[in-house]
Amino acid sequence: MKNVRPKSFFEEHYYAVLLAMLCIVTILLKAGGMSFKDASLAGLLFTALVFFATQVARYFKERSSPGAEAKIAARPPQADKKIPAAAPPTNAKTTFAAKQMDKRYPPPSPFIKPPPK
């Protein structure tokens, strides 16, 4: 069995933590005397910077790990090839139903005349 590290609270509930951070920063800035509009925009900016910083940190963490290159190299070569889908079986009922359903949808309007030839 693999030794799996449990996720931290921040990793488990990433977007909920970001939302809580946005609300807390907005409330603190509003209490500090800013208007609600300015406080919410500053909270969004702060939360966006935190989001960007965590994404960059995760990128460099994954890039520097020794197992990242092994995962890419261990991928089977057959995974890239697409397997064509088999044609569905047909019988007399399905072909008859297909011919019956070969009507134009939506039906043409009786009020619109075709263009002159």
Secondary structure, DSSP 8 states (H G I E B T S, - for coil): --------HHHHTHHHHHHHHHHHHHHHHHHTT--HHHHHHHHHHHHHHHHHHHHHHHHHHHHHSTHHHHHHHTS-GGGGS----------HHHHHHHHHT-S-SS---TTS-----
